[in-house]
Amino acid sequence: MNKPPGTFGPFIRLLRPHRYWMVLGIALSFLAGAAGIGLLGLAGWFISASALAGLTPLTAHLFNLFHPSVGIRIFAITRTAARYAERIVNHDITFRILESLRIWFYLRLEPLAPARLAAYRSGDILSRIIADIDALDNLYIRVLTPCMVALAVTMLVPGVFWSYHQGVAITLFAGMVLVGFALPLAADRAGTRSGESLARHSARLRIHTVEGLQGLAELLVFNAADQHQSKIARDHNALLRAQGTMSRISGAASAGMTLLSGATVGVVLYLGASGVEKAQLDGAILAMMVFAALAAFDVLWSLPAAFQYLSRTREASRRLTEIVSQSPPVTFPTESVPPKHYGLTFENITFRYDREEPDVIKDFNLRVGPGERVALMGATGAGKSTLFHLLVRFWDPVAGRIRIGGQDIRILSEADLRRAMAVVSQQSHLFNGTLRSNLQLACPEAGDHQLWSALQAARLDRFVSALPEQLDTWIGEAGQRLSGGEARRLAVAQAVLRDAPIWLLDEPTEGLDSTNERALMVTLLALTRKRTMLLITHRPVALEQLDRIAILEQGRIVEEGHHQDLLKANGRYPQLGMFGG
């Protein structure tokens, strides 16, 4: 697959809301630079003019010390104040731009989950959110602002010199173009491959570090920690090599800038001295021009380094664009009419995850009436969880339609669809927070009484009441401080708090012992009375209390009926291996 080119277009557009503050920041940067040039130029003129005036008593007496000294003070105060204000404004803009970039990226990331993001590692996405967006921040603070100030200074200072000596003005202009534009472009070209490599290896290092931390227990159990550590070491060494190359380019650019700026000032001094010798130029003016030229080159000093790392910024933009340019797998209307009832209908559903892959679901049909509870059973890979993914619209079917209350779910807004369902998936994610904060994700306004009732329904209340901090107990990232069964029951408690008309339960008793499994199933059946429920299970617990059981094979229903009827039919249902003895 060809990589999309790096483009700054979408990110430049994100700068528009901050344009007035950006103009202010650029103006303050220019004012600070111009005041610095004026300060050094005027100081050079003042010292030289004072020395020349002191050669005779008459000229010393007539020389005006007051006005130049006032001018020097004004330039010094202006430079200090402008630099201080510029730092405040530009730092504020920088953080605002970072905020805009991350919000923009997240808002475009959200519709892609989970279908489009399944191809990316979590560490890779984390690297794009942090490192790549930080690299894009260089566009304003390290590229746009210095370039605008450099352009203005390159036009202003030689323009002022033109009125004194045209040859000096042309020389300074040529030198500033070489240092401010030709040298940075050369640094950009020289650093292209290393900058891209720097971004890639930095991302790989983060990916493998995050994966190593997430899977540390497994790496230790399988004695593979050293192998993974060597992978991190290779990434680290590759990153160091790229950084070394960039440092050498940076050193060469700095040396080139020193050489070119020094040579330019030398030529300016030579041409100006010739002008003084021919009485075409005043000696004090020559001193002013030399010092002003030196200060003008200081304004350009950051450009080569900024352009050198521009390739890294382009690579960052490519990595971000690679994700956000993808079209979402589903789109929702902004408004809809909620369903009149919550019966489910699957009509001739066909689905595959990829064009090149075989169908996971093929001509699937199922009707679940309002308040009816149906179990989906079958071997792993039969398509049971895929049906849940289609029902919550993580994907849309290739063919057929799914209805809730007679309405095609594709005409329901995301809010209406989500409100209709409580889901307990096989891998319910728990956030790095307290038990309370995780429960309140399902019902933010729930008080302690409701939270404890939900925990009691999920058979988790005794466990939580025995904890020193009870509901305020920190459960760690992904619920690491909970066992698998406790994490599953917490997910069930969230569904209880959700209290939706449709319940989708994917192996809700997985990880529980037989006593708690049966107790939880009895509780779930009581909670879902008069609610529509789809249950995925491999276990024969309380199935006789369900309205129907559907057996799936290769994405189709091959058997359907009540528990007792299926047992009497002696078909595939008893052969699932769960009813022996």
N, C-alpha and C positions, 0 to 999 in steps of 0.2 A: 504493500500500500504506500503510495507516494505521500510524503509529508506535506501538509498545507504550508504555504510560505508565511513567514512572519509579517504581520501587517499591523500598523498602529492606528488604522482608521477607526475601529470601534472604540479604542481607548482615548483617542483625541476627542471624540464626541462626548466622552464622559467628563471631559474637562470643562465643557461649556457652562455648566451651572456655577463653576468657580471662576469664570472668566474675569469678573471685575476685581476680585481679590488677586488673581494672577497678574492682571495689568498693574495693580498697585505694587505687588511684590517685584515685578520687573522694573517698574519705575524707581522704586527705592534702591534696587540693586544698581541701576544706572546712575542714580544720584550719588550713591556711595562711591562708585568707581570714578565718576566725573569729579567729585569733590577731592578724591585722592590724587587724581591727575592735576587738578588745579592747585592743591596744596603743595605738591612737590615742585610743580613748575614755577609757581609764584615764589616759593622759598628759594629755588635756584636763582631766579631773577633778582630777588631781594638781596641775597648774599653777594652776588656778583655786582649788582648796581651799587650796593653800599661800598664795596671794595673800590670800585672805579671812582665813586664820588669822593672818597677819602684821599684821593691822590693830591688834591689841592684844597686849600682852606675855603675858597669860594664855592666850589662844587659841593664840598661837605656841608657848608652852611645852607645852601639852597636845596639840598636833598630832603625830600619829604619822607620821614620815617613812619609817620602815623598811618597813612592810608594802606601801605603794603602790610603793615603789622596787623591792622584790623582785618584785611582780606585773609591773611593767614589764619587768624583766629576763627573767622567765619567758615573758611574751608574745613578747618580741623573739627569744629563743632558740628558742622553739617555732615562730614564724613562719619563721625562717631554716632550721631543720632540716626542717620540714614542706615548705617550698618546694623545698629541695634534694632530699629524698626523693621528692617528687611528680614532679619533673622526671626523675629517674632511672627511676622506675616507669612513668610515662606514656610516656617515650621508648622504653622496652623494650617496653611493650604495643603502641605504634605500629608498631614494626618487626615484632613478632609478627603483628599484624593484617595488615600488608602482605604478609607471607609467606603467611599463610593465604589471603588473597584471591587472590594470584597462583597459588598451587598449586590452589586451587578452580577458578579460571578455566581454567588449563591442562588440568586433568583433564577438564573439560567440553568443552574445545576439541578435544582429541585425537580423540574418537570422531567428530567432525564432519568431519575431514580425510579426503580432499580434497573430497568431494562438496559439503558445505554451505559450505565456506570458499572455494570457487571464485568466489563472487559478491563477495568482499571483497578489497580491495587489501592488500598486505602492510603498507604504511605505516599503513593504517587499523587493522589488527589490532594493530600495534605501538603505536599511539596508545592503543588501549583497554587494552592490558596495562600501559602505563606511566602515562599522564596520567589516564585515567579511574579506575584503581584508586587512584592517589594522591589524586584528588578524593574518593573514597569514604572514604579514611582520615580525612577531616574529620568524619565522623559521630561518632567517639568523642572525638577530641582537641579539636575546635572546637565541637561541638554538644552531644553527650550530657553530657560532663563539666561544661562551664560551665552548662548548663541545670539539672543536678542540684544543683550548688553554689548557683546563683542561687535555686532554689526553696527550698533549706534556709535560706539567709540571709534571704530575703524573709519566711519564717515566723518565724525566730528573733529577728532584731533588733527588728521591731515588737512581737513578743511580750514581749521584755524591757522595751521602752518603755511597754507597756500598764500595767505596775505603777507607773509614775511619772506618766504623763500620757496619758490615753486619746486626746485630740485629736491630740497629737503622734504617737502610734502609728498612728492611722488615716491621718494625712497622709503619714507615711513609707511606710506600706504601699501607699497609692494611688500615690505617686510611684515606688516600686520596681516595681509592676506595670506602670505606663506605660513606664518605662525598660527593664525587663527582659523584658517580654513583648509589650506593644502595639507599641512602637517596632521591635523585631526583626521582628515579623510584617509591619509596614508595609514595612520594608526588604526582606524576603523577596518581598513582592508587587511592589514597585518594581523589584527586580532580576531578576524571573523571566525576562523576554524577553532581557535583556542577558546573564544567566548562561548561558542555553541557547545564545545566540549565541556566547558566549565559548568554550564547550565545542566547538561545531561548527567555528568558525573555527580554533581551536587544533588540532583534529584534521586539518582540511584543510591547514593549513600544514605539519604533519608529513608528511602523505601526499605532497604535492607536493614537499617537500624530499627525502624518501627516494626518490621516483621520479626526481627530477632527478639525484641522486647515482648511482642504479643505471643510468640511461640516459644518463649524461653524454657518453660517447663518441658515441652516436648523435645526441644533440642537437648536438654540435660538427660531426659529419660533415654533417648536413643543415642546418646553419646555423640551428637552431631554439632555440639557447640563450637568446637574448634574449626569444623568445616565452614560453618556460617561465619565465624569470626574471620577466617581467611578471605571470604567473599567481601566482607566489609573492609578488610585491609586492602584488597585490590582496588575497591572503589576509592578508598582514601588516598592511595598512592596515585591513582589516575587523576584525582582531583588536585593533588599537590603538583603533579606535572603540568597540568593546565594552568594552575595559578603561577607556577614558575615561569612558564612561557609568557603569560600576561605581564608578569613583573619585569621580564627582560624587555618586552615591547614598551612597557611604561618607562623604563629607564632610558631606552633609546629615544623615545619621544621627548622626554625631559631634556636629554642631552641635545637633541636637535633643536628644541625650542631655545635653550640657552645659547647655542651656537648662532642660530638665525637672529635672535633678538639682539645678541651682542654685536653681531656683524652689522645689523641694521643701524644700531645706535652709533657704531663706529663710523659708518658711512655718513650718517647724519652729522656727526661731529666734524668729519673731514670737509663735507660740503659747506657746513656752516662756518667753519674756520676760514675757508677760502672766501666766503662771502664777507666775513669780518675784515679779512686782509684787503679786499677790494672795496671796503666801505659800503658794501651793499647790505650789511646786517650789523646790528649793534651787538656787542659782546655779551651784555646781560641778557638780551633776547636769545642768543645762542645757548646760554646756560639754561634758560627757561625751557627751550625746545628739547635739549638733551634730557633734562630731568623729567619733563612731561612724557617724552617717548619711553623712558624707563618705566614710568607709572602706567602708561598705556599697555605695555606688554604684560604687566602684572594682572591686568583685567583678563587677558587672554590665557593665562597660565593653566586654567583648569580644563580647557577645551580638548587637548589631545587625550587626556585620561578619560574624559567623558565619552568621546567618540570611540576610544579603544574598547570600552565595555558596551558599546551600542549593539554589537552582535549578540551579546548575552541577553540584552533587553529584547532584541528581535526573536531570539529563541524562546524567551519567556512568553512573548506575545503569541508565537506559534503554538506553544503547548497549551495556552489558555484557549486560543481560538479552535484548536483541535477538538476540544470538548464542547464548547458552547455553540459551535457551528452546526452541531448535529441537530436534527429535527427530533422533537419529543415523540416517543412511540404512541402517545395518546394526547388528545386535546379535549378540554372540557368547555362547554358553554358557560357563560358568566352567570346566567340565571336559568332557573327551571321551576317546574311545578312539582312539589313532592308527590311521590306515589300515593294512591288512595289505599292500597293495601301492600303487604310485603311478601306476597308469594313470589317464587322464583321460577323462571322458565329458561331452559337452555334449548335452543332450536338449531339443530343441524350444525353444531359447533365443530369447526376444524381449525387446528392451530399447530404451528411449528415455530420454534424459537429462531430459526435461521432458514433462509431460502434453500441452502444446500443440505439441511438436515431433514430427516423423515418427520412425518406428522406425529406429534405427541398426543393430540386429540383428533379423532376422525369421526365425523358425522354423529356427534354426541347429542343425545336428547334426554332431557330430564325435566319433570315438573314437580315442584315442591309447593304445596298449597300454603296459604297463610296459617301460621301456627303449627305447621307440620314439621316433624323432626326426622331427618333422614341421615343414615350413616353411609359413607363411601368407603369401600374396602377393596383391597386388591394388593398385588405384589408391588414392591418398590419400582417406580418408573411407569406405573400404569396410567399416570396423568391426574392423580387426585389433587395434589397441591397446585398443579397448573390450573385446574378449574377455579380454585380460590384466587389465583393471580389474575385470571380473566374477570372474575366477578368483581374484584376491587379495582379493576382497570389499571393494573400495572402494564398489561398488554391488551390489545384488541384481537379478537379472533380473525383468522384469515378468511373464514367464511362463517355464515350463520349469525345469530344474534342472541343476546342475553337480555331478559326482561325482568324488571321488578315491578310488581303491581300492574303488569301489562305494558309498562313503558320501557322502551329500549334504553339501556343504561347509558348509551352514548348521548342521549339528550338530557341527562341529568347533570346538574352542576356538580363540581367536585365536593362542595360543602354538603349538598343534599345526599350525595352518594355516601360520603364518609359518615354522616349522621345516622344513616340507616344501618350501619354495621358495627359489631364488636368482633374483633379478630384476635384469636390466640394462635399464633403461627408456631412452626417448629423451632424457629430461631428468633423469638421475641427479644428485641434489644432492650437492655436495661441501662440507664444512664448513670454516669459517675456522680451520684448524689445520694440523698437519703431515701429511705423507704417512703416517706411522706411525699417527697417531690416526684418520685416515680409513679406513685399511685395517682397523684393529682394531675398527671399528664392526661389521664382519661376523663377527669372531672375536676377542673381547676377550682371550682367553688366548694368542693366537698370538705365538710368539717370532720373532726376527729370521730364523731359517732358513725358517720357514713364510712370512713376509712376502716374502722374496726369491724363494722358489719361486713364489708367486702372481704376483709381478711378472714373473718369467721366463715363466710361462705366458701372461701378457697382453702379452708382447713389450714390456715397459716397463723391464726391468731395466738395460739399457744406459743409458737416459736417466737413471734415478735414480742409478746408480753414478757418473755424470759430474758430479752435483751436489755442491757443496762440503760440504753437510750431509746428503746422501743421504736416508735415511728421515726425518730430522728437519728436512727442508726445509719451510718454511711456504708453503702454496699459495695463501693469500689467500681472501677471501670468494667462495663458489661456484666455487673453483678458478680464479680469474682469472689466476693465474701459469702456468697450463697451457694448452696449445693444445686445440682441440676434440678432436683425435684422442687426445692424451695423457689428457685427462679421461675419454674413453670407455674407454680401456684400463685406467685406474685403476678404473673401475666394474666392468670384467670381472675384474680382480684381486680385488675384493671378493667377486664371485660365486664365484671359485675358492676363496677362504678359507671361504666359507659352506658349500660342499661338500654341497648339499642334493640330495635324490633327484629333484626336479623343477627344470628350468632354463627360465626364461622370458627370451628374448633379443629385445629390440626394437631392430633396426638396430645390432647390436654393432660393426660395422666402419665405421660412418658416420664420415667425416672422415679415414680412413686412405688412404694411397697404395696402389696395386694390389699391391705386393710385401708390405707389412705386412698388408694386408687378407687375402690368401690365406694367409699364414703364421698369422695369428690364427684364421682359420676352421679351418685344419687342427688347430690347438691346441685350439680349442673342441670340435671333433668328437672329438678324442682324450679330452678331459676328460669329455665327456658320454656316452662309451661305457657302455652298460648303465644309463644314466639316461634318464628321460623328458624330452624337450626340445620346446619350441615356439619356433620361430624366425620372427620377422617380418623380412622383408628385401625390398629392391627390386633386389638385386644378384645376378648369376648365379654367385656364387663357391662352388664345392664343393657345389652343390646335388645333384649326382649321387650324393653319398655319403649323402644323407638317405633315410629310408625312404619318405617320401611328401611330396608338395607339394599344398597345397590353394589354389585360386584363389578369392578372394572378390570378389563384386560386390554392392553394396547390402545387405551384411549376410548374404549367403547364399553357400554353396559352389556354384560353377558348374562346377568341374573339380577332379578329384582323382586323383592317381596318382604313379608314379615319374617321375623326370626324363626318362628315355629314352622311356617310354610316352607322356608328355604331348607330347614333341617329335614323335613319330611321328603322334600323333592330329591334329597341326596345328590345334589349337583356339585357345583364348584364350592359352594359355601362351606360345607363340612370339610372339604379337602384343603381349606386354608390352614389346617393344622392346629386349630385353637380349641377344638371341642372334644379332644380325646379324653378317655377316662370317664 
